[in-house]
Amino acid sequence: MLKVVQAFDRAQIAEVATDDAAALEHKLQAAARVFKDRDGWLPPHQRIAILRRLAALMDARRDHLALQIAREGGKPLPDAIVETTRAIDGVHNAADELRNFAGREIPMGLSAAAENRWAFTTREPIGIVAAISAFNHPLNLIVHQVAPAIAVGCPVIIKPASATPLSCLEFVALAHEAGLPEPWCQTFLPDGNELAEALATDKRVAFFSFIGSARVGWSLHAKLAHGARSALEHGGVAPAIVDRSADLDKIIEPVVKGGYYHAGQVCVSTQRIFVHNAIADDFTERLIARVEKLRTADPTLKDTEVGPLIQPREVDRVAEWVDEAVKGGATLATGGERLSETTYQPTVLLDPAADARISTLEVFGPVVAVYRYADLDDAIARANALPVAFQASIFAQDIDIAMRAANRLDASAVMINDPTAFRTDWMPFAGRRESGYGTGGIPYTMRDMTQEKMILMRRS
């Protein structure tokens, strides 16, 4: 049995049964059986209807789902409500996409050898999807991995994070209630990491979706069955550049949201802020003042802005990194205190060393570091200096500065006057280099979970 506890006070919420090797084999066989039976595939109109009913069922349980996210994952309730709303919309997004989800005509007659022929492609589901998810968005990440599979007709087996399984279990149960036969969407809660690896690397799996640490993701990627596709979503050390032309009256709030949303436990959380010398003092003063007003408390309370880290050991780690940075020469501008077993005071560090862990590794905690710069290209070079690259920001009113930075920052998305953590569920979302592989976002995942088949007809 797996004990599920509240992230904030570690009080037990539930116990859920775990799966053994026999259960995994049973689930894989069930998924393989329904996928092999082409006559039993659900037509698009049925998949759309199931997704619509699923969204309606979720909407009816909106408040419950949001509170569950706050309890098991520690996300402040206002943000958990936003996550639930996004998750419901994401299910609709997958259904909507099917209306334009199609192949294309391949031109023939372009050479004498290709005369009297007509060719077109269709899109077919790739096969069984194995998905391993993360704790930080315990409902919406599940939607991003499962709803596309349901939409395109792939059987999916989803393993939620062991710390936050309840949202996943409920989502899948609601999918079944909406009319999806169980073999098309199954949960998997293994006893240990070996069984999770067995799921990901099984030769019957055609697509592997992973959200989590780069170390684990890349290790599993290297062990996939031949021919299996994958999508990996890891983390970054997201940079934001604040130009001297930035409107400080307007940018502090988005910068703070980008750095401290969900206590910094977001793969594109703003971590490194490069500020022009001309405004560095004013920016820093305003940033500190706003950070010191953040309310860190029980995430189920409506006025909480920063909740707990997912495990007490993560608080230990963040505290260690901050202490290391200060000993290495950084100035502790505010924060730096452990508030409880699971919470850490929102922290601002000034000018930590370039080789400090806070400057080079993803902190995944409520900490940002501020660095001064004099030359834009130098700030861009420092922002691009790490082997990870995901989303980045440039704050500027000068359009030339904004576009120069946007063109030169090594990122899959550059936000101008918006935080690095901005995301909509229909936009492309991808880590570069060590930060990931493939492109997330519901429409993009649907394309990756299908493959084109060309059909050619020869006219006599």
C-alpha positions in Angstrom: 0.0 0.0 0.0 1.1 3.5 -0.8 0.4 6.2 1.9 -0.5 9.6 0.5 0.1 12.6 2.8 -0.7 16.3 2.7 2.4 18.1 1.5 2.0 20.9 4.1 1.7 19.0 7.4 2.5 15.4 6.3 -0.9 14.2 7.6 -2.1 11.1 5.9 -4.9 11.5 3.3 -5.3 8.0 2.0 -3.8 4.7 1.3 -3.8 3.3 -2.2 -3.0 -0.2 -3.5 0.2 -0.6 -5.5 0.8 -2.8 -8.5 3.2 -5.7 -8.9 4.9 -7.3 -11.9 1.8 -9.5 -12.6 -0.4 -6.4 -12.6 1.9 -4.7 -15.1 1.8 -7.6 -17.4 -2.0 -7.8 -17.2 -2.3 -4.1 -18.0 0.1 -4.4 -21.0 -1.7 -7.4 -22.3 -5.1 -5.6 -22.1 -3.7 -2.6 -23.9 -2.1 -4.7 -26.6 -5.3 -6.7 -27.1 -7.5 -3.6 -27.7 -5.0 -2.0 -30.0 -4.5 -5.1 -32.1 -8.3 -5.3 -32.6 -8.7 -2.7 -35.3 -12.4 -3.4 -35.7 -12.8 -2.4 -32.0 -11.1 1.0 -32.3 -13.3 3.8 -31.2 -14.2 6.2 -34.1 -13.3 9.9 -33.7 -16.9 10.9 -32.9 -17.0 8.5 -30.0 -13.7 9.7 -28.7 -14.9 13.3 -28.9 -18.1 12.4 -27.0 -16.1 10.7 -24.3 -13.7 13.6 -23.9 -16.7 16.1 -23.7 -18.4 13.9 -21.0 -15.1 13.7 -19.1 -14.7 17.5 -19.1 -18.3 17.8 -17.8 -17.6 15.3 -15.0 -14.5 17.2 -14.1 -16.3 20.5 -14.1 -18.9 19.1 -11.7 -16.1 18.2 -9.3 -14.0 21.4 -9.9 -13.8 22.5 -6.2 -13.0 19.0 -5.0 -10.3 18.5 -7.6 -8.7 21.9 -6.7 -8.6 21.1 -3.0 -7.1 17.7 -3.7 -4.3 19.3 -5.7 -3.6 21.7 -2.8 -3.6 18.9 -0.3 -1.5 16.2 -2.0 0.7 18.5 -4.0 1.0 21.6 -1.8 0.0 24.1 -4.5 -1.8 27.1 -3.1 -5.6 26.8 -3.5 -6.0 29.9 -5.9 -3.4 28.3 -8.2 -4.9 24.9 -7.8 -8.2 26.3 -9.0 -6.4 27.7 -12.0 -4.8 24.3 -12.6 -8.2 22.5 -12.5 -9.7 25.0 -14.9 -6.8 24.5 -17.3 -7.2 20.7 -17.0 -10.8 20.9 -17.9 -10.1 23.1 -20.9 -7.2 20.8 -21.9 -9.7 17.9 -22.3 -11.8 20.1 -24.5 -8.7 21.1 -26.4 -8.0 17.5 -27.2 -11.5 17.0 -28.5 -11.5 20.2 -30.5 -8.2 19.3 -32.2 -9.8 16.1 -33.7 -12.0 18.3 -35.9 -8.9 19.3 -37.9 -6.7 16.3 -37.3 -6.0 14.8 -40.7 -3.4 13.8 -43.2 -2.5 15.6 -46.5 -2.3 15.1 -50.2 1.0 14.1 -51.6 1.4 15.6 -55.1 1.8 13.2 -58.0 2.4 13.8 -61.7 5.5 15.8 -61.0 7.5 13.4 -63.1 6.7 11.0 -65.9 7.1 8.1 -63.5 4.5 9.6 -61.1 1.8 10.1 -63.7 -1.8 8.8 -63.3 -1.4 8.4 -59.5 -3.1 10.0 -56.5 -1.6 9.8 -53.1 -2.7 11.0 -49.6 -1.8 10.3 -46.0 -3.9 9.4 -43.0 -2.9 9.6 -39.4 -3.0 6.4 -37.3 -2.4 6.0 -33.6 1.2 4.9 -32.9 0.3 2.2 -30.3 0.6 1.8 -26.6 1.6 4.9 -24.7 3.5 4.6 -21.4 3.5 7.8 -19.4 5.3 8.7 -16.2 4.3 12.0 -14.6 5.5 14.5 -12.1 4.1 15.8 -8.8 4.0 19.6 -9.4 0.8 19.7 -11.5 -0.8 16.5 -10.5 -3.9 16.9 -12.6 -2.9 19.1 -15.6 0.2 17.1 -16.4 -1.9 13.9 -16.4 -4.3 15.6 -18.9 -1.3 16.6 -21.1 -0.1 13.0 -21.2 -3.5 11.1 -21.3 -6.0 13.3 -23.1 -4.0 13.3 -26.3 -3.7 9.5 -26.2 -7.5 9.1 -25.7 -8.1 11.6 -28.5 -6.0 9.9 -31.1 -6.9 6.3 -30.1 -3.8 5.1 -28.3 -4.1 2.8 -25.2 -2.3 4.6 -22.4 -0.9 3.4 -19.1 -0.1 6.3 -16.8 2.1 6.2 -13.7 1.6 9.3 -11.5 4.2 10.6 -9.1 4.1 8.5 -5.9 3.6 11.7 -3.8 0.5 12.8 -5.8 -1.4 9.9 -7.2 -4.9 10.9 -6.2 -5.6 13.4 -8.9 -4.5 10.9 -11.5 -6.5 8.0 -10.1 -9.6 10.2 -10.0 -9.1 11.5 -13.6 -8.8 8.0 -15.0 -11.8 6.9 -13.0 -13.8 9.8 -14.5 -12.6 8.9 -18.0 -14.1 5.4 -17.5 -17.3 6.9 -16.1 -17.4 9.0 -19.3 -17.5 5.9 -21.4 -13.9 5.0 -22.1 -13.4 1.2 -21.8 -10.8 0.5 -19.1 -8.1 -1.1 -21.3 -7.8 2.2 -23.2 -6.6 4.1 -20.1 -5.1 2.4 -17.1 -3.2 3.6 -14.1 0.0 2.0 -12.8 1.3 2.4 -9.2 4.4 0.2 -9.0 6.1 -1.0 -5.8 9.4 0.5 -6.9 11.4 2.1 -9.7 12.3 -1.2 -11.3 8.7 -1.8 -12.4 8.4 1.8 -13.7 11.4 1.1 -15.9 9.9 -2.2 -17.0 6.8 -0.3 -18.1 8.8 2.3 -20.0 11.1 -0.1 -21.8 8.6 -2.9 -22.6 8.8 -3.8 -26.3 5.1 -3.4 -26.6 5.3 0.3 -25.8 5.3 2.5 -28.9 5.5 5.9 -27.2 7.0 6.9 -23.9 6.0 10.2 -22.2 8.1 11.3 -19.3 7.9 14.4 -17.1 10.5 14.6 -14.3 14.2 14.7 -13.6 16.7 14.7 -16.5 18.8 12.0 -14.9 15.9 9.5 -14.8 14.4 10.6 -18.1 17.5 10.4 -20.2 18.4 7.0 -18.6 15.0 5.6 -19.6 15.3 7.1 -23.0 18.4 5.2 -23.7 16.7 1.9 -22.8 13.6 2.2 -24.9 12.6 -0.6 -27.3 13.8 -0.1 -30.8 11.4 2.0 -32.8 9.7 3.5 -29.7 9.2 7.3 -29.8 9.5 9.5 -26.7 8.8 12.9 -25.3 10.9 14.1 -22.3 10.1 17.1 -20.3 12.8 18.1 -17.8 13.8 21.3 -16.1 15.8 24.4 -16.7 17.4 27.2 -14.8 15.3 29.8 -16.5 16.8 33.2 -17.1 15.1 36.6 -17.3 16.8 39.8 -18.5 15.6 43.1 -17.2 16.7 46.0 -19.6 17.1 49.6 -18.4 14.0 50.4 -20.5 11.8 48.1 -18.5 8.8 49.6 -16.8 9.4 48.7 -13.1 5.9 49.6 -12.1 4.6 46.8 -14.3 7.2 44.0 -14.2 7.7 43.2 -10.5 4.5 41.3 -10.2 5.1 39.0 -13.2 8.8 38.5 -12.1 7.7 37.4 -8.6 5.0 35.1 -10.1 7.5 33.5 -12.4 9.9 32.9 -9.5 7.7 31.9 -6.6 4.6 30.2 -8.3 4.2 26.8 -6.6 7.2 27.6 -4.4 9.4 27.6 -7.5 8.6 23.9 -8.2 8.0 24.5 -11.9 10.3 23.4 -14.7 10.3 26.9 -16.2 10.4 28.8 -12.9 12.4 32.1 -13.1 15.6 31.5 -11.3 18.3 33.7 -12.7 17.5 37.4 -13.2 20.0 39.6 -15.0 19.4 43.3 -14.4 21.0 46.3 -16.1 23.3 48.3 -13.8 21.3 51.5 -14.4 18.2 50.1 -12.7 19.6 47.3 -10.6 19.2 49.1 -7.2 15.7 50.2 -7.9 14.6 46.8 -9.3 16.2 44.9 -6.4 14.6 47.2 -3.8 11.1 46.7 -5.3 11.6 42.9 -5.8 12.6 42.4 -2.1 9.7 44.5 -0.9 7.2 42.4 -2.9 8.8 39.1 -2.0 8.8 39.9 1.7 5.0 40.4 1.5 4.4 36.9 0.0 2.3 34.8 2.4 3.8 31.3 3.0 1.2 29.1 4.7 -1.2 26.1 4.4 -2.0 25.8 0.7 -5.6 25.0 1.4 -6.1 28.6 2.7 -7.4 31.1 0.1 -4.9 33.8 0.8 -1.8 31.6 0.7 0.7 32.6 -2.1 3.6 30.2 -1.4 3.0 26.7 -0.1 5.3 23.8 0.9 7.9 21.9 -1.0 6.9 18.4 -1.8 9.1 16.7 0.7 11.0 17.8 3.8 14.3 16.7 2.3 13.7 19.2 -0.5 13.7 22.0 2.1 17.0 20.6 3.4 18.5 20.7 -0.1 17.3 24.3 -0.9 18.6 25.5 2.5 22.0 23.9 1.7 22.2 25.6 -1.7 21.4 29.0 -0.3 23.9 28.6 2.6 26.5 27.5 0.0 25.8 30.5 -2.2 26.2 32.9 0.8 29.4 31.3 1.9 30.6 31.7 -1.7 30.1 35.5 -1.7 26.4 36.0 -2.5 24.4 38.6 -0.5 21.3 37.2 1.2 18.8 40.1 0.4 15.8 38.5 2.0 14.6 35.1 3.2 16.9 32.2 3.8 15.0 30.8 6.7 13.3 27.4 7.1 9.7 28.2 8.3 8.6 24.6 9.1 9.4 21.0 8.2 8.0 21.6 4.7 8.2 25.3 4.0 11.1 27.6 3.1 11.0 31.4 3.3 10.9 33.1 -0.2 14.5 34.1 -0.8 16.4 36.6 -3.0 20.2 36.2 -3.5 22.3 38.9 -5.0 25.3 38.1 -7.3 26.0 34.5 -6.3 29.2 33.0 -7.9 28.9 31.8 -11.4 29.7 28.2 -10.4 27.4 28.1 -7.4 24.7 25.4 -7.6 22.0 28.2 -7.4 23.6 29.6 -10.6 24.0 26.3 -12.5 21.4 23.8 -11.4 17.6 23.9 -11.1 16.7 24.9 -7.5 13.1 23.8 -7.7 12.4 26.0 -4.6 11.3 29.6 -3.7 14.7 31.2 -4.5 15.8 33.6 -7.2 19.2 35.0 -7.9 19.8 38.6 -9.2 22.9 39.5 -11.2 24.0 42.8 -12.6 25.1 43.4 -16.1 26.3 46.4 -18.2 26.2 44.9 -21.7 23.1 43.1 -23.2 25.2 40.6 -25.2 27.1 39.7 -22.0 23.8 39.1 -20.2 22.6 36.9 -23.1 25.9 35.0 -23.1 25.5 34.3 -19.3 21.9 33.3 -19.7 22.9 30.9 -22.5 25.9 29.4 -20.6 24.3 26.3 -19.2 23.6 22.9 -20.8 19.9 23.3 -20.1 17.6 25.5 -22.0 13.8 25.9 -21.8 11.9 29.2 -21.6 13.3 32.6 -21.0 12.2 36.2 -20.6 13.2 39.7 -21.6 11.6 42.7 -19.9 12.1 45.9 -22.0 10.1 48.8 -23.5 12.8 49.2 -26.2 11.6 47.0 -29.0 15.1 46.7 -30.5 16.5 45.4 -27.2 13.5 43.1 -26.8 13.9 41.6 -30.2 17.7 41.3 -30.0 17.4 39.3 -26.8 14.5 37.2 -28.2 16.5 36.3 -31.2 19.7 35.4 -29.3 18.4 33.7 -26.1 18.8 30.0 -26.4 15.3 28.9 -25.5 12.4 27.2 -27.0 10.2 30.2 -26.1 11.1 33.7 -25.2 8.5 35.8 -23.3 8.7 39.6 -23.8 7.4 41.3 -20.7 5.9 38.1 -19.4 7.5 35.6 -16.9 9.4 32.5 -18.0 6.7 30.3 -16.4 4.0 31.5 -18.8 2.2 28.7 -20.6 -1.0 27.9 -22.3 -2.0 24.3 -23.0 -2.2 24.6 -26.7 1.2 26.2 -27.3 4.4 24.3 -28.0 6.3 23.5 -24.9 9.8 22.0 -25.2 13.1 21.8 -23.4 16.2 22.1 -25.5 19.4 20.1 -25.1 19.5 18.5 -21.7 16.1 20.0 -20.8 14.0 17.7 -22.9 13.2 15.9 -26.1 10.2 16.4 -28.3 7.5 19.0 -28.0 4.7 19.1 -25.5 1.4 20.9 -25.7 -1.8 19.0 -26.4 -2.0 19.4 -30.2 1.7 18.7 -30.6 1.5 15.6 -28.4 -1.4 14.3 -30.5 0.7 14.6 -33.6 3.6 12.7 -31.9 1.3 9.9 -30.8 0.3 9.3 -34.4 2.1 8.3 -37.5 1.3 9.1 -41.1 0.5 6.3 -43.6 0.5 7.1 -47.3 -2.0 5.5 -49.6 -1.4 5.6 -53.3 -3.8 4.8 -56.1 -2.8 4.2 -59.7 -5.4 5.2 -62.3 -5.5 3.1 -65.4 
